[in-house]
Amino acid sequence: MSMVVAFAKNMTAKKIGCILIPENRLLSTVTCQPFLRVAMYIIIAASLAGCAGMTAARTVPNQTAQDDGKEAPWGDHKGWLLTRLPKAEHLVQDMQLALRDYPGKDTCLSDGTEAGCNELLGFLGKSMGQYEVRLLPEGMGQGRFAIFDADAAYVFRMTDRTFSGIADLPRALYFTVSNVPLRRSDGRSFAFVADEQSDATSLWTLYKRTIFENVSTAIPVGEYTLTRSELDAAGVPKQIDLLTPQLRSERELVKQGMMWQRKTQLEASRICSITSEHNMSKKGGGKGKHNHAAVSEPTAAAQSSASTTTMADALQGKAHLNCKTGTGYVVTPDGVVGEVYRLKRDKDGTDAVISSTAKEIPGGVIRYKYPVGQESFNYLPSDVYRDMVMQLETMKGDIKLELNLQAESGAAPRSLILPGVWYSNSGYRIQGKDMSNLEFATLFIRAFRDCAIKDSQGNCKNIPDLFMSFLNSNNADEFVKFVSTHYLTDSVVPRR
């Protein structure tokens, strides 16, 4: 052991981490290596014992992010957020009120100009003068700005009218929630959830960041759910249905028309994609003229049949689709018929444009007609359906109703034909007053929204049921009497 001590006195030390590794020219001698090896083991063991008290570095990114955000436990973070959520509700209402008076409502949409967005932001700043309104860096997302209230900043994205989140400014925390529109397309009041979702729960993501940093990526601390009971305790209002049951049923008719178009579009694309693949395989695998002649092509009779098929024929199960010309009709498994306007084929497959759909209902037929001039073949946004028309018709075709349907406003009258002593081909004469088919349809929509006629259970009839009730002439008489008594007594029907 004394030899080891002697060698140790002659050594210099090199520090590696917290371990001292001895250095000496004697390390190169072969005879000393066994003794030196023992000495090194002793020194390293002693050094490791000294390092044992040091704390190991954390290597889990999520844990690091959690620690960074732990100025207070999540319960305190959640409490801060809940105290600020009611204010967000009021800010949204104030903003909506201000936007009603803004002349260029569409100047800051997703395809709008930067100047238009700046003008809109300036308008909001003046209209909401009690708050500071400031544009945020691009790192927070395109077109985002914040409304500042004490220690909180409420972030919005005006390019598509959505609420993005709330920032805790002193603690540099940001709470976000996804796809929350200022004006819900489903006719419900603002809430911290996306369209067509209940506010029973809402999912929030917490970030440790300041909203003034131009950083596009940030690691979330975590995701947390706020329940309806927590929102109630914090005084956050529940969603309010801004539509009456009648107006909501009008929206359902719009959704039904959009769904029928999509279903028949997919059915036509499926049929013609299969036909195209079948024909390609036939051509690719054929040998000689005989196999080439066996390729499936529409016969002249089939083409003639497809060209002369009508919607009425298709409703009777005689639908034909000519994939070569891109015209004809398809029927979905649940009986919805679609008229194919044209097909588009590319490397991604086959898409179809549907010009109209129809389905039989008890006593008649319901039809939808769609605009067909669009360039896109994808599922179109709701604003494209401004010109969608719904038609209701009895089997005999003697009673007819036409309505314009819009995703945001429901039904608008076009025409109503209801035969009786009150009707001539040129219009109606009721209570000594003349009116057109459009004006009579306007009264129909008004009576529907007023719940003028109810079913046997006392519920307001929806539009198709109310219309089909006219098959009973007594119901038609009662309807005309109601219109005469309630809508025509003191004033002439306004013409539109």
C-alpha positions as CSV (number, residue, x, y, z in Angstrom):
1,M,0.0,0.0,0.0
2,S,3.0,2.3,0.7
3,M,4.0,1.9,-2.9
4,V,0.6,3.1,-4.0
5,V,1.0,6.2,-1.8
6,A,4.4,6.9,-3.3
7,F,3.0,6.7,-6.7
8,A,0.1,8.9,-5.8
9,K,2.5,11.6,-4.5
10,N,4.2,11.8,-7.9
11,M,0.9,12.0,-9.9
12,T,-0.8,15.1,-11.3
13,A,-4.6,15.1,-11.5
14,K,-6.9,15.8,-14.5
15,K,-10.5,16.6,-13.7
16,I,-13.2,14.9,-15.8
17,G,-16.6,15.9,-14.6
18,C,-16.3,15.6,-10.8
19,I,-13.7,12.8,-11.0
20,L,-10.0,13.3,-10.7
21,I,-8.0,11.0,-13.0
22,P,-4.3,10.7,-12.1
23,E,-1.6,11.4,-14.8
24,N,2.1,10.3,-14.5
25,R,4.8,9.1,-16.9
26,L,5.1,6.0,-14.8
27,L,1.7,5.0,-16.3
28,S,3.6,3.9,-19.4
29,T,5.7,1.4,-17.6
30,V,4.5,-2.1,-17.8
31,T,5.7,-3.2,-14.4
32,C,3.8,-0.4,-12.6
33,Q,0.5,-0.8,-14.4
34,P,-1.0,-3.4,-12.0
35,F,-0.3,-1.1,-9.0
36,L,-1.5,2.0,-10.8
37,R,-4.7,0.2,-11.9
38,V,-5.4,-0.5,-8.2
39,A,-4.7,3.1,-7.3
40,M,-7.0,4.4,-10.0
41,Y,-9.8,2.2,-8.8
42,I,-9.4,3.5,-5.3
43,I,-9.4,7.2,-6.4
44,I,-12.3,6.8,-8.8
45,A,-14.4,5.0,-6.1
46,A,-13.7,7.9,-3.7
47,S,-14.6,10.5,-6.3
48,L,-17.9,8.8,-7.2
49,A,-18.8,8.7,-3.5
50,G,-18.4,12.5,-3.5
51,C,-20.6,12.9,-6.6
52,A,-23.4,10.8,-5.1
53,G,-24.9,13.9,-3.4
54,M,-25.4,15.7,-6.7
55,T,-28.9,15.9,-8.3
56,A,-29.4,14.2,-11.7
57,A,-30.5,16.3,-14.6
58,R,-34.1,15.9,-15.8
59,T,-34.4,14.6,-19.4
60,V,-38.1,14.2,-19.9
61,P,-39.3,17.2,-22.0
62,N,-42.9,17.1,-20.7
63,Q,-41.8,17.1,-17.1
64,T,-39.5,20.0,-17.8
65,A,-42.4,21.9,-19.4
66,Q,-44.6,21.1,-16.4
67,D,-41.9,22.4,-14.0
68,D,-41.5,25.6,-16.0
69,G,-45.2,26.3,-15.6
70,K,-45.3,25.5,-11.9
71,E,-45.2,28.9,-10.4
72,A,-48.5,27.6,-9.0
73,P,-50.3,24.2,-9.2
74,W,-52.7,23.6,-12.0
75,G,-55.6,24.2,-9.7
76,D,-54.5,27.8,-9.3
77,H,-54.0,28.1,-13.1
78,K,-57.5,26.7,-13.6
79,G,-58.9,29.1,-11.0
80,W,-57.4,32.1,-12.7
81,L,-58.8,31.0,-16.1
82,L,-62.3,30.4,-14.7
83,T,-62.4,33.9,-13.2
84,R,-61.6,35.4,-16.7
85,L,-64.0,33.3,-18.8
86,P,-67.1,35.4,-18.0
87,K,-65.3,38.5,-19.2
88,A,-64.6,36.7,-22.5
89,E,-68.4,36.3,-23.0
90,H,-68.9,40.0,-22.5
91,L,-66.1,40.9,-24.9
92,V,-67.5,38.7,-27.6
93,Q,-70.9,40.4,-27.2
94,D,-69.4,43.9,-27.4
95,M,-67.4,42.8,-30.5
96,Q,-70.4,41.4,-32.2
97,L,-72.3,44.6,-31.5
98,A,-69.5,46.7,-32.9
99,L,-69.1,44.6,-36.1
100,R,-72.8,45.2,-36.9
101,D,-71.9,48.8,-37.7
102,Y,-68.7,48.0,-39.6
103,P,-69.3,48.7,-43.3
104,G,-66.7,46.3,-44.7
105,K,-67.5,43.1,-42.8
106,D,-65.8,40.9,-45.4
107,T,-62.6,42.8,-45.8
108,C,-60.6,40.7,-43.3
109,L,-61.6,37.2,-44.2
110,S,-59.0,34.5,-44.8
111,D,-58.4,35.7,-48.4
112,G,-58.7,39.4,-47.4
113,T,-56.0,42.1,-47.7
114,E,-53.7,43.2,-44.9
115,A,-55.0,46.7,-45.3
116,G,-58.5,45.5,-44.8
117,C,-57.6,43.7,-41.6
118,N,-55.8,46.7,-40.3
119,E,-58.8,48.9,-40.9
120,L,-61.0,46.4,-39.1
121,L,-58.6,46.3,-36.2
122,G,-58.6,50.1,-36.0
123,F,-62.4,50.2,-36.1
124,L,-62.6,47.8,-33.2
125,G,-60.0,49.8,-31.2
126,K,-62.2,52.9,-31.5
127,S,-65.5,51.0,-30.9
128,M,-64.1,49.3,-27.8
129,G,-62.2,52.3,-26.5
130,Q,-62.2,51.2,-22.9
131,Y,-59.8,48.4,-23.9
132,E,-56.5,48.3,-25.6
133,V,-56.6,46.4,-28.9
134,R,-53.3,45.2,-30.4
135,L,-52.1,43.1,-33.3
136,L,-50.0,40.1,-32.2
137,P,-46.9,38.7,-33.9
138,E,-47.2,36.2,-36.7
139,G,-45.8,33.6,-34.3
140,M,-49.2,33.6,-32.6
141,G,-50.9,32.8,-35.9
142,Q,-52.1,34.8,-38.9
143,G,-54.5,37.6,-38.2
144,R,-54.6,37.3,-34.4
145,F,-55.0,40.2,-32.1
146,A,-55.6,40.7,-28.4
147,I,-57.9,42.8,-26.3
148,F,-56.2,43.7,-23.0
149,D,-58.1,43.8,-19.7
150,A,-55.9,44.3,-16.6
151,D,-53.6,41.2,-16.3
152,A,-55.4,39.3,-19.0
153,A,-55.3,39.4,-22.8
154,Y,-58.1,37.8,-24.8
155,V,-56.9,36.6,-28.2
156,F,-59.1,36.4,-31.3
157,R,-58.6,35.6,-34.9
158,M,-60.6,37.9,-37.1
159,T,-59.8,36.3,-40.4
160,D,-62.4,33.6,-39.6
161,R,-64.2,35.1,-36.6
162,T,-62.9,32.8,-33.9
163,F,-61.8,33.0,-30.3
164,S,-58.3,31.6,-29.6
165,G,-57.5,31.9,-25.9
166,I,-56.6,33.9,-22.8
167,A,-53.2,34.9,-21.7
168,D,-52.1,35.4,-18.1
169,L,-49.6,38.3,-18.7
170,P,-47.7,38.4,-15.4
171,R,-47.0,34.7,-15.4
172,A,-46.5,34.3,-19.1
173,L,-49.1,31.6,-19.5
174,Y,-51.4,31.1,-22.4
175,F,-54.6,29.0,-22.4
176,T,-56.0,28.1,-25.8
177,V,-59.1,26.4,-27.0
178,S,-59.7,25.2,-30.6
179,N,-62.1,26.4,-33.3
180,V,-64.5,28.6,-31.3
181,P,-66.4,30.9,-33.6
182,L,-67.7,34.2,-32.4
183,R,-70.9,33.5,-34.2
184,R,-71.9,29.9,-34.1
185,S,-73.4,28.6,-37.4
186,D,-75.6,26.2,-35.4
187,G,-77.6,29.1,-34.0
188,R,-76.4,28.9,-30.4
189,S,-74.7,31.6,-28.3
190,F,-71.0,31.9,-27.9
191,A,-69.3,29.2,-25.8
192,F,-65.8,27.8,-25.4
193,V,-66.4,24.9,-27.7
194,A,-66.6,24.4,-31.5
195,D,-69.8,24.5,-33.5
196,E,-72.4,21.8,-32.9
197,Q,-70.8,20.8,-29.6
198,S,-72.2,21.0,-26.2
199,D,-70.6,23.2,-23.6
200,A,-70.8,20.3,-21.0
201,T,-67.0,20.2,-21.2
202,S,-64.3,22.2,-23.0
203,L,-60.7,21.2,-23.6
204,W,-57.9,23.8,-22.9
205,T,-54.2,23.6,-23.7
206,L,-51.8,25.4,-21.5
207,Y,-48.5,26.9,-22.8
208,K,-45.7,28.6,-20.9
209,R,-45.1,31.5,-23.2
210,T,-45.7,35.2,-23.7
211,I,-48.0,36.2,-26.5
212,F,-45.6,39.0,-27.6
213,E,-42.9,36.5,-28.7
214,N,-42.7,35.8,-32.4
215,V,-42.3,32.0,-31.9
216,S,-44.4,29.7,-34.0
217,T,-43.8,26.6,-32.0
218,A,-44.2,26.0,-28.2
219,I,-44.3,22.9,-26.1
220,P,-47.6,22.6,-24.2
221,V,-47.5,22.2,-20.4
222,G,-50.6,20.0,-20.8
223,E,-54.3,19.7,-21.7
224,Y,-57.0,20.2,-19.2
225,T,-60.8,19.8,-19.2
226,L,-63.2,22.3,-17.7
227,T,-66.6,20.7,-16.8
228,R,-70.0,22.4,-16.9
229,S,-70.2,22.3,-13.1
230,E,-66.9,24.2,-12.9
231,L,-68.1,26.7,-15.4
232,D,-71.4,27.1,-13.5
233,A,-69.6,27.7,-10.2
234,A,-67.5,30.4,-11.9
235,G,-70.5,32.2,-13.3
236,V,-69.8,31.3,-16.9
237,P,-73.2,31.4,-18.8
238,K,-74.6,28.3,-20.5
239,Q,-75.1,28.2,-24.2
240,I,-78.4,29.7,-25.3
241,D,-80.3,28.5,-28.3
242,L,-80.9,31.7,-30.3
243,L,-83.3,29.9,-32.6
244,T,-86.9,28.9,-32.1
245,P,-87.7,25.2,-32.8
246,Q,-89.2,26.3,-36.1
247,L,-86.0,28.2,-37.2
248,R,-83.9,25.2,-36.1
249,S,-86.0,22.8,-38.2
250,E,-85.4,25.1,-41.2
251,R,-81.6,24.7,-40.6
252,E,-82.1,21.0,-40.5
253,L,-83.7,21.1,-44.0
254,V,-80.5,22.9,-45.2
255,K,-78.3,20.2,-43.6
256,Q,-80.4,17.5,-45.1
257,G,-80.0,19.0,-48.6
258,M,-76.2,19.3,-48.2
259,M,-76.0,15.7,-46.9
260,W,-78.0,14.3,-49.8
261,Q,-75.8,16.0,-52.3
262,R,-72.7,14.7,-50.6
263,K,-74.1,11.1,-50.4
264,T,-75.1,11.0,-54.1
265,Q,-71.8,12.6,-55.1
266,L,-69.9,9.8,-53.3
267,E,-72.2,7.1,-54.8
268,A,-71.6,8.4,-58.4
269,S,-67.9,8.7,-57.8
270,R,-67.8,5.1,-56.5
271,I,-69.7,3.6,-59.4
272,C,-67.7,5.3,-62.1
273,S,-64.4,4.6,-60.3
274,I,-65.2,0.9,-60.3
275,T,-66.3,1.0,-63.9
276,S,-63.1,2.8,-64.9
277,E,-60.9,0.3,-63.0
278,H,-62.8,-2.6,-64.6
279,N,-62.4,-1.3,-68.1
280,M,-58.7,-0.6,-67.5
281,S,-58.1,-4.1,-66.3
282,K,-59.9,-5.5,-69.3
283,K,-57.9,-3.5,-71.7
284,G,-54.6,-4.2,-69.9
285,G,-55.2,-8.0,-69.7
286,G,-56.7,-8.6,-73.1
287,K,-55.0,-10.6,-75.9
288,G,-56.1,-10.1,-79.4
289,K,-59.3,-8.8,-80.9
290,H,-61.7,-11.1,-79.1
291,N,-60.8,-9.9,-75.6
292,H,-60.8,-6.3,-76.8
293,A,-64.4,-6.7,-78.0
294,A,-65.4,-7.9,-74.6
295,V,-64.5,-4.6,-72.9
296,S,-67.6,-3.3,-71.1
297,E,-69.0,-0.2,-72.8
298,P,-72.5,1.3,-72.7
299,T,-74.6,0.0,-75.5
300,A,-76.6,2.4,-77.7
301,A,-79.8,1.2,-75.9
302,A,-78.3,1.8,-72.5
303,Q,-77.1,5.3,-73.5
304,S,-80.5,6.1,-74.9
305,S,-82.1,4.9,-71.7
306,A,-79.8,7.0,-69.6
307,S,-80.4,10.1,-71.7
308,T,-84.2,9.7,-71.4
309,T,-84.4,8.8,-67.8
310,T,-86.1,11.4,-65.6
311,M,-86.0,12.1,-61.9
312,A,-89.5,10.4,-61.6
313,D,-88.1,7.3,-63.3
314,A,-85.1,7.2,-61.0
315,L,-87.4,7.5,-58.0
316,Q,-89.1,4.4,-59.2
317,G,-85.8,2.5,-59.3
318,K,-85.0,3.1,-62.9
319,A,-81.9,5.1,-62.4
320,H,-79.1,4.9,-65.0
321,L,-75.7,6.6,-64.9
322,N,-73.6,6.8,-68.0
323,C,-70.0,7.1,-66.7
324,K,-68.7,7.7,-70.2
325,T,-70.7,10.9,-70.7
326,G,-70.9,11.8,-67.0
327,T,-74.7,12.1,-67.0
328,G,-77.6,10.2,-65.5
329,Y,-78.9,9.3,-62.0
330,V,-77.7,7.4,-59.0
331,V,-79.6,6.0,-56.0
332,T,-78.2,5.7,-52.5
333,P,-79.0,2.6,-50.3
334,D,-81.5,4.7,-48.3
335,G,-83.4,5.8,-51.4
336,V,-82.0,9.3,-52.2
337,V,-81.7,9.9,-55.9
338,G,-79.1,12.2,-57.3
339,E,-78.9,13.8,-60.8
340,V,-75.3,13.8,-62.1
341,Y,-74.5,17.0,-63.9
342,R,-70.9,16.0,-64.9
343,L,-67.9,14.0,-63.9
344,K,-64.3,15.0,-63.4
345,R,-61.5,12.5,-63.6
346,D,-57.9,13.1,-62.5
347,K,-55.0,11.2,-60.9
348,D,-56.9,11.2,-57.6
349,G,-60.0,9.5,-59.0
350,T,-63.4,10.5,-60.1
351,D,-65.5,13.3,-58.7
352,A,-69.1,14.2,-59.5
353,V,-71.2,17.3,-59.6
354,I,-74.8,16.8,-58.4
355,S,-77.3,19.2,-59.7
356,S,-80.4,17.9,-57.8
357,T,-81.5,15.2,-55.3
358,A,-84.9,13.8,-54.4
359,K,-86.6,11.3,-52.2
360,E,-90.1,10.1,-51.8
361,I,-91.9,11.0,-48.5
362,P,-95.4,10.0,-47.4
363,G,-97.8,11.7,-49.8
364,G,-95.2,13.3,-52.1
365,V,-91.6,14.1,-53.0
366,I,-89.0,16.4,-51.6
367,R,-86.3,17.7,-54.0
368,Y,-83.2,19.9,-53.7
369,K,-81.6,21.8,-56.5
370,Y,-78.0,23.0,-56.3
371,P,-75.8,25.5,-58.1
372,V,-73.5,23.7,-60.5
373,G,-71.2,26.4,-61.7
374,Q,-68.5,25.8,-59.0
375,E,-65.0,24.8,-60.0
376,S,-64.3,22.8,-56.8
377,F,-65.5,19.2,-56.6
378,N,-64.8,18.9,-52.9
379,Y,-67.3,19.3,-50.1
380,L,-68.2,22.9,-50.4
381,P,-68.5,25.4,-47.5
382,S,-72.0,26.3,-46.5
383,D,-71.9,29.8,-48.1
384,V,-72.0,28.2,-51.5
385,Y,-75.6,27.1,-50.8
386,R,-77.1,30.5,-51.0
387,D,-79.0,29.4,-54.1
388,M,-80.1,26.0,-52.9
389,V,-83.8,25.4,-53.6
390,M,-86.1,23.0,-51.9
391,Q,-89.2,21.8,-53.6
392,L,-92.1,19.9,-52.0
393,E,-94.7,18.4,-54.3
394,T,-97.6,16.0,-53.9
395,M,-97.7,12.8,-55.9
396,K,-100.3,14.3,-58.2
397,G,-98.2,17.5,-58.6
398,D,-101.2,19.8,-57.9
399,I,-99.8,21.3,-54.7
400,K,-96.3,22.7,-54.8
401,L,-94.0,24.7,-52.6
402,E,-90.6,26.2,-53.4
403,L,-88.2,27.7,-50.9
404,N,-84.7,29.2,-51.0
405,L,-82.5,27.7,-48.3
406,Q,-79.4,29.2,-46.8
407,A,-77.2,27.7,-44.1
408,E,-77.3,30.8,-41.9
409,S,-80.8,32.1,-42.4
410,G,-82.9,29.0,-43.1
411,A,-85.9,29.2,-45.5
412,A,-87.0,32.0,-47.7
413,P,-90.3,31.8,-49.7
414,R,-90.4,31.4,-53.5
415,S,-93.7,30.0,-54.5
416,L,-96.8,28.1,-53.2
417,I,-99.5,26.7,-55.3
418,L,-102.6,25.5,-53.3
419,P,-105.7,24.8,-55.5
420,G,-109.1,25.9,-54.2
421,V,-111.8,28.5,-54.7
422,W,-109.3,31.1,-53.7
423,Y,-106.7,30.3,-56.5
424,S,-106.4,31.0,-60.2
425,N,-103.4,30.4,-62.4
426,S,-102.4,34.0,-62.0
427,G,-102.5,34.0,-58.1
428,Y,-104.8,34.2,-55.2
429,R,-107.7,36.4,-54.1
430,I,-108.4,36.1,-50.4
431,Q,-110.4,38.5,-48.2
432,G,-110.8,40.7,-51.2
433,K,-107.1,41.0,-51.6
434,D,-104.9,39.8,-54.5
435,M,-101.6,38.2,-54.0
436,S,-99.0,36.3,-55.9
437,N,-97.6,32.8,-55.4
438,L,-94.6,34.3,-53.7
439,E,-96.7,36.4,-51.3
440,F,-98.8,33.3,-50.4
441,A,-95.6,31.4,-49.8
442,T,-94.5,34.2,-47.5
443,L,-97.7,33.8,-45.5
444,F,-97.0,30.0,-45.3
445,I,-93.6,30.6,-43.8
446,R,-95.0,33.2,-41.4
447,A,-97.8,30.7,-40.3
448,F,-95.2,28.0,-39.8
449,R,-92.9,30.2,-37.7
450,D,-95.9,31.3,-35.7
451,C,-96.8,27.7,-35.0
452,A,-100.2,28.3,-36.4
453,I,-101.0,24.6,-37.0
454,K,-100.0,21.9,-34.6
455,D,-100.0,18.1,-34.7
456,S,-102.2,15.8,-32.6
457,Q,-99.6,16.0,-29.7
458,G,-99.7,19.8,-29.7
459,N,-96.3,20.2,-31.3
460,C,-95.6,22.7,-34.1
461,K,-95.6,20.9,-37.5
462,N,-92.5,21.1,-39.5
463,I,-92.5,22.4,-43.1
464,P,-92.9,19.1,-44.9
465,D,-95.7,17.9,-42.6
466,L,-97.5,21.2,-42.7
467,F,-97.3,21.2,-46.5
468,M,-98.5,17.6,-46.8
469,S,-101.4,18.3,-44.5
470,F,-102.9,20.2,-47.4
471,L,-103.7,16.9,-49.1
472,N,-106.7,17.0,-46.8
473,S,-108.9,19.8,-48.3
474,N,-110.3,20.6,-44.8
475,N,-106.8,21.4,-43.6
476,A,-106.3,23.6,-46.6
477,D,-109.5,25.5,-45.9
478,E,-108.5,26.0,-42.2
479,F,-105.1,27.3,-43.3
480,V,-106.6,29.9,-45.7
481,K,-109.1,31.0,-43.0
482,F,-106.2,31.4,-40.5
483,V,-104.2,33.5,-43.0
484,S,-107.3,35.6,-43.8
485,T,-108.2,36.2,-40.2
486,H,-104.7,36.8,-38.7
487,Y,-102.6,38.3,-41.6
488,L,-105.0,40.0,-44.0
489,T,-107.5,41.8,-41.9
490,D,-105.8,45.1,-41.4
491,S,-103.1,45.2,-44.0
492,V,-102.3,44.1,-47.5
493,V,-99.6,41.5,-47.8
494,P,-96.3,43.2,-48.6
495,R,-94.9,42.4,-51.9
496,R,-91.3,41.2,-52.1
